[in-house]
């Protein structure tokens, strides 16, 4: 999946509320999400993607991010974008 679409979704979410947000602020996390999606390919499910998103952001921003219920919506948006732009 093109990381550009993931970047748009994650930046819109801005999970640790960075202000002002730089376009590539979450680039490392986006690469990890993209890698996970590419590894899963046809086996990718929304709950697994949600869990991975939470895991990535907890690992990278443990003091600023706690497991988010909103990550299920982010996972759905990413899945929708991946289907739309395959």
DRENTIFI-339258 format. One record per residue (C-alpha): residue number from 1; residue in one letter; x, y, z. Coordinates in steps of 0.05 Angstrom, whole numbers, plus 5000, padded with zeros to 4 digits. Layout:
SITE    nr   rest      u      v      w
SITE   NUM      a      X      Y      Z
...
This chain:
SITE    nr   rest      u      v      w
SITE     1      x   5000   5000   5000
SITE     2      x   5024   5070   4984
SITE     3      x   5048   5103   5048
SITE     4      x   5019   5169   5025
SITE     5      x   4948   5146   5040
SITE     6      x   4968   5120   5109
SITE     7      x   5004   5186   5122
SITE     8      x   4941   5226   5106
SITE     9      x   4899   5184   5153
SITE    10      x   4949   5184   5210
SITE    11      x   4963   5258   5203
SITE    12      x   4889   5273   5205
SITE    13      x   4882   5231   5268
SITE    14      x   4945   5261   5299
SITE    15      x   4944   5211   5356
SITE    16      x   4992   5248   5403
SITE    17      x   4964   5316   5384
SITE    18      x   5028   5347   5357
SITE    19      x   5019   5421   5342
SITE    20      x   5041   5445   5293
SITE    21      x   5041   5379   5256
SITE    22      x   5096   5370   5205
SITE    23      x   5076   5327   5144
SITE    24      x   5127   5273   5159
SITE    25      x   5119   5274   5235
SITE    26      x   5095   5202   5239
SITE    27      x   5137   5175   5181
SITE    28      x   5171   5120   5221
SITE    29      x   5105   5095   5249
SITE    30      x   5074   5098   5180
SITE    31      x   5130   5055   5152
SITE    32      x   5117   5003   5206
SITE    33      x   5042   5003   5191
SITE    34      x   5056   4997   5116
SITE    35      x   5105   4940   5128
SITE    36      x   5053   4903   5171
SITE    37      x   5000   4912   5117
SITE    38      x   5047   4887   5063
SITE    39      x   5066   4826   5105
SITE    40      x   4994   4808   5118
SITE    41      x   4969   4820   5047
SITE    42      x   4905   4781   5037
SITE    43      x   4903   4758   5110
SITE    44      x   4897   4828   5137
SITE    45      x   4838   4840   5184
SITE    46      x   4815   4904   5216
SITE    47      x   4823   4880   5288
SITE    48      x   4895   4858   5275
SITE    49      x   4911   4925   5242
SITE    50      x   4879   4962   5300
SITE    51      x   4922   4923   5349
SITE    52      x   4985   4936   5308
SITE    53      x   4970   5010   5305
SITE    54      x   4962   5013   5380
SITE    55      x   5025   4972   5390
SITE    56      x   5067   5017   5345
SITE    57      x   5043   5081   5377
SITE    58      x   5050   5054   5448
SITE    59      x   5121   5031   5433
SITE    60      x   5141   5097   5401
SITE    61      x   5104   5146   5446
SITE    62      x   5090   5107   5510
SITE    63      x   5086   5169   5554
SITE    64      x   5041   5207   5505
SITE    65      x   4997   5152   5477
SITE    66      x   4953   5101   5510
SITE    67      x   4914   5047   5474
SITE    68      x   4861   5084   5434
SITE    69      x   4791   5061   5418
SITE    70      x   4795   5108   5358
SITE    71      x   4848   5064   5326
SITE    72      x   4792   5017   5302
SITE    73      x   4765   5073   5260
SITE    74      x   4835   5089   5235
SITE    75      x   4845   5016   5216
SITE    76      x   4780   5016   5178
SITE    77      x   4800   5080   5140
SITE    78      x   4867   5049   5122
SITE    79      x   4834   4985   5099
SITE    80      x   4784   5024   5057
SITE    81      x   4841   5064   5026
SITE    82      x   4880   5000   5012
SITE    83      x   4821   4969   4975
SITE    84      x   4806   5033   4938
SITE    85      x   4877   5045   4914
SITE    86      x   4901   4974   4898
